[in-house]
Amino acid sequence: MSKRRWTRRQFLQVAGATAAAAIGGRLASGGEKLATAKEEVPRLSPTVCGVCDARCGVVAYVRAGKLLKLEGNYRHSHSLGRICPRGSAGVKLLYDPDRLKYPLKSGADGRFERITWEQAFKEIAERLQAIKEHYGPRALAWLRHHPFTVLYPSEEASLSSPLYPDLADAWDRQFMRTFGSPNLFSHISLGRAARNVAAFYTVGSLPVFDLENSRYILLFGRNHAEGMFVADTRALLTAKSRGAHIVAVDPRLTNTAAQAHEWIPIKSGTDGAMLLAMMNVIVEEKLYDSDFVGRHTTGFQQLKELLADKTPGWASHITDVPADTIRRIARELAMARPACGVDPGWHGAWGSLYSNSFQTAPGWPPLPASPCVGELYSPCYAPGDDQAGRRCRRWLLSSGPA
């Protein structure tokens, strides 16, 4: 076998060609991997969480049309990047194996069988028409998840609210109106309906509590630390770190009450008596803004007469809260104006949990946001919308309290 002799030039030429081929192959392979990796990078879509009413801002991680995870959006004006465990678990709700994705009809053997949407719509329409013809249109009731617009007692107010647009609400109402039934309701009647209606008729709309900038905060049955509004919990603790005094009035020592400076254990369902007694102290000791009362209200004398016998001593026998404690809290609240407030609450003291919740609820808005303390809307309260604020001002200037 003959041995070929390689010159230095030939060796360098062959070696260079071999290296170029190897590098070229690797580059081609690497390019394919880079392209594949690019496709695997999730797309980030800012949106809002739909698991509850808080509507916290979230960022959705989506890849190939599939939601991978949800995390807080730090650019969101309210939630500021914080979401609760329910929001984090929203992906599981979307892809739950038991989630209903198509119509099912119960068969003769009691088992559900899949049917088409067309068949489902046709059979439902026929059943509804039969009910209407036999029993009348009012035999139909629609129980739904309440829309955001259900903050107001009237249809006109709810549909005109710029803060809570909800097209489903208009569709639901139009369907029931066309059918001829007024029986459209939701589970809000078991929650905060009393609070919302009372706020509408008292101050025009549901106030927004600026917890973070408050100096004195009263919580009646509100448990932020165990609630779904994570941003409100942060705001409450921020206010505390800035020196705000927090008083929690609650039958239970909740996690929120544990964070407060004072926990006032009150007898369940007697919050209204304590509110009346606090107003009694503020009015009798003239801790209210008399100039505001003289210029902007009617009916204040009737209110004063109503409160005459609602003393802290009277309330103490009802609430189990000492009279001196009620008197002191009322004075401290009034002296902290205008950066003071009573939390609007949720399902607690005036959120329909008690038979007297609606009677209790009207005592909440006047305490921090009316003549009893000084301003119609103190800096710690913001009206829900200008239209509602105008309605409230007209109420104060014309009719006064009922």
N, C-alpha and C positions, 0 to 999 in steps of 0.2 A: 504494500500500500504506500503510495507516494505521499510525501508530506508537502503540503502547499506552504510556501513561504509568504507571509503577510508583510507588506510594507507598513510603515507607520501611518501613512496617508489612508491606505485601504482599511486599516483597523479603525481609525477614527470615523471614517465614513459609515461603516457598518454599525458601529456602536451608536453613532448619532441617530441613524435611521431607526434602530431598535428602540432607543429611548423615546424618540418622538412618537412611535406607534403606541408604546405603552402609556405615555402621558395622554395621548389623544383618546385612548380607550377609557382611561380613568376619568377624563373630563366629561366624556359622553355619559358614562355611568353616573357621575356626580351630578350632572345636569338633570338627569331623570329623577334622582333622589331629591334634588332641590325643588323640582316641580311638584313632586308628590308631597314633600313637606309643606309647601306653600298651600296646597289644597287642604291639608290637615289643620292649618291654623284657624281657630274659631273666629267668627265674625262677632264683633261686640256691638249690640244694639241697645241704646238707651230707651227705656220704657218705664211703665209704672206697674207695681205689683197689684194683681187683681184678687188676691186671696181674701182681703177684708176691705173695710171702708177707708182705712188710713191712706191707701194709694201712695205708698212710699216709692221713691224713685229707685229703680234698679237698673242694672246692666245685664242684659241677657247674652250668654255665650252660645252662639249657634254655629253648628258645623254640619254641612251637607243637609240643611233643612231640619236638623234635630237640635232641640234645646238641651244644652249640656249642664248649665248651672245658672243660678241667679245670685248676684251680689249687689250690695248697696252702691248707689250712684252718689259720689261725694259732691257732684255738682247740682244735686237736687236741692231746691230752695228750702224744703221743709225737713225731709228725713236726713239730709246731710250725710249720706253714705251708710246709714244704719238701718237694718231691717231685723225683724223678729224671727224666731225659729220657724214660724208658719210661712213667712216669706221665703226663707231659705229652702223649705221643703216643697215649694211650689212646683218644682220639676217632677217630684214624685206624684203630685196630684194630676199633672198632665198625662203622665205615662202609667198611671195606676192600672193594673191588669183588669180591675173590676169597673173601670170607667165606662159609662154607657156611651157608645159611639153611633148607634143606629137604633131604629125602632124595634121593640120586641112586643109580641102579642101572646097573651096567655092562651094555651091550647086546651083541648078537652081534658087532657091528663094533668092540667095544672102547670105544665112546663112552658117556659117562654120560648117562642120561636121568632126568628128574625123575619121582618117583613120590609117592604120597600117604603120609602118616604111617601111616595104617591099613594100607596094603600093606606098608610097611617093617616095622612091628611084627609083622605076621602072618608074613612070610617069615623074620624073624630068630628068632622063637619056634619055627617049624617046623624050622629048621636046628639050633638048640640042642637040641631034643628028639631029633632024629635022631642027633646026636653023642653025647648022653647014653645013648641006647639001644644004640648000636653000640660005643662006646669006654668008657662009664662016665662018671659026673659029674666025675671028677678030670681029665678030658681038657680041661676048660675052665679057662682062666686069664684073669684080669681085670687088665689093666694100666691104671692110672689116674693122674691127677695127684693127688699125695698131699694128703690133707686136713690141716688144722691139728692135728687130734688125733693125728697120727702123730708124737708126741714120746715116746711110751711104747711099751715092747715088748709089753704085754699089752692085750687087748681091753678088759678091765674098767677099766684105768687110763685108756685113751684116751677111752672113752665117758663117763667120770665127770669128766673135766677141765673145770672151770668156765671156764678161761681160753681154751680152744680149742674152742668148740662148732662142730660141723660136721654138719648133718643129712645131707649127702650120704654121709658116712662110714658112718652107721648104715644108710642105704638100701643102699649097696654091700655091706656085711657081711650084711645080711638077705637080699639077693638070692642071694649066693654060698652062704650057709648053707642056704637053701631048695633051691638047685640041688644042693647036696651036694659042693661043691668048696672046699678051703681055699686055693686058689691066687689069693689077692688080694694084689697087690703094686703098688708104684709106683716112680718114678724116684728116690725118696729113698735107696734102697739104693746108688745111685751117688753120693750126696751126703753128707749129714750123719747118716746112720742110725747109724754107729758112735759118733759123739759123743753122740747122744740116748740110745741104749741104755746106754752107759757111765755117763752122768750119772744115769740112772734107778737103776741098780743101785749107784751109789757114794754119791750124796748125795740120792737120792729124787726129784729132778726136775731139769729144766734150769735152772741158775741164771741170773738176770738181772744183768748186769754194770752197776753204776752208774759208768760211765766218768767222768762229769762231776765226781764228788766223790772220785775216787781220787788218791792221791799217787804211786803206783808202778804202772805198767801194763806187763804183758808180753804181746806179741802173737806167737803162734806161727802163722805162715802166714796171718794175717788181714790183708786189704787193704781197710780201710774206705774209703779215698779213691777206690777204683774199684768199690765195691760199690753195692748198691741201697738200703741203709739210710742215707739221707742224714742223718737225725737223729743217728745214731751217730757219723758223721764230725764233725758239729758238736760233739757232746759230747766227743769225743776232743780236738779242738782247743781247746775251752773248758778242759778239764782241763790241757792244756799251758800255756795262758795263765795259769792259776792256780798254776803251778809244778810240776805233776806230771811225773815222769820217765818217759819212754816208751822201751821197748826193743822193737825189732822183730826177731824171729828168723825169717828167711826166706831161702831160697836166692837169691831175686831182690831187687834193689833196686827195690822197688815205690814208687809215689807215697806210700803210707803210711810205708814205711821211710824215705823221704826227709824226712818230717816228724818222725820220731822223733829222740830224742837219741842213740840208738845203733842201728846196724844190725848184727846178728850173722848173717853168711852161714853157714848150716848146710848140711851135706850132706843132700840130699833123703831123706826117710823115716827120719831118725835122731833125730827130736825126742824119742822116748821115752827114749833113752839120756841126753839132756841133762836131762830131767825127773827121772829116777832119780838122777842125779848131784847135782842141786840138792837133792833130798830127803835124800841122803846127808849133805851139808854141814849142812843144817838139823838133822838128827837127831844127828849126831856132835858138833856144836858146841853142842847143847842150845839151839837158837834157837827151839824150839817152846814151847808153853804146857804145862808139865808138870802143872799143876793140872788143866787140861782133860783131858789124857790119862789121868790117874789116876782122874778121876771119871766120864768118859763113854765110854771106849773099851775094847774088848777086842782082843787080837791085835796090840797095838803091838810087843811083843817079837818076834813073827814078822816084822813089817815091818822092824824094826831089823836082824834077821839077814839078811833079803833084801837090804837096802841096804848091808851091810857091805863088799862088794867093788865096789859101783857108785860108785866114786870119780870125781872130776873127771878124773883122769889116765886112767882106764879109758874114760870117755866121750869124751875129746878125740880118741882114736885112731879112734873111730867117727864122730863128728860133724864133725871138722875145726874144732871150736871150742876155743880154748886153755883148758887146765885153770884157769888163773888167772881167766879171764873167767867161766867157769861158777861158780867159787867166789865171786867178787865179786858176781855177779848174785843168787845164792842169799842171800847175807848182806844185800844191799840190800833184797831183797823181804821178808825176815823182819823187818828193822828198821823197815820202813814200815807194819807191821800196826797197826791192822786195815784201814786205807784203802789196801789193795793188792789186786792181783788178776791172774789170767791170763785173757785174753779167751777166752770159750767157743769162738770160732772158727766156721767155717762149712763150707767144703769143703776146708780146708787140711790141717794136720798130722794131725788125727784125724777128718777128715770122709769117710772111705772112699776117699780117693785112693790110698792105699798098701795093700799086702797086710797090713801090720801096724797099720793104723789103729785097729782095735778094741782091740788090745793096748796101743797108745799112749794111747788116750783115757782109760782109767781113771786114768792118772797125772796128768791135768790137774785134776780136781775136788779131790783131796786136797791138792794143793800150796797153793792160796790159801784153801780153805774148810774145812779140817779140822785135825786135831791138828798137822800139820806147821807151820802158822803160828799157829793159836791158837783160832779160833772155827769152829763148824760152819758158820755163815753170817756172814761179816764184814759190816760196813756196806756194802761194795761189792758184795755178792751178796745177792740176794733169792730165797727159794725160790719155785718156780713156783706152789705152792699149799700150804695148811696141811696137807691130807691127805698130800701127798707128803712134807712136812717131818716129819710124825709117823712115816711109814714109815721115813724115813731115821734118825730118832733111835732107833727100835726096833732097826734094823739095827746101829747103833753100840753100843747097850747090850746086845744079845743075841748076835748071831752074829759080829760083827767082819768083817774082810776075809777073803775066801775064799782 
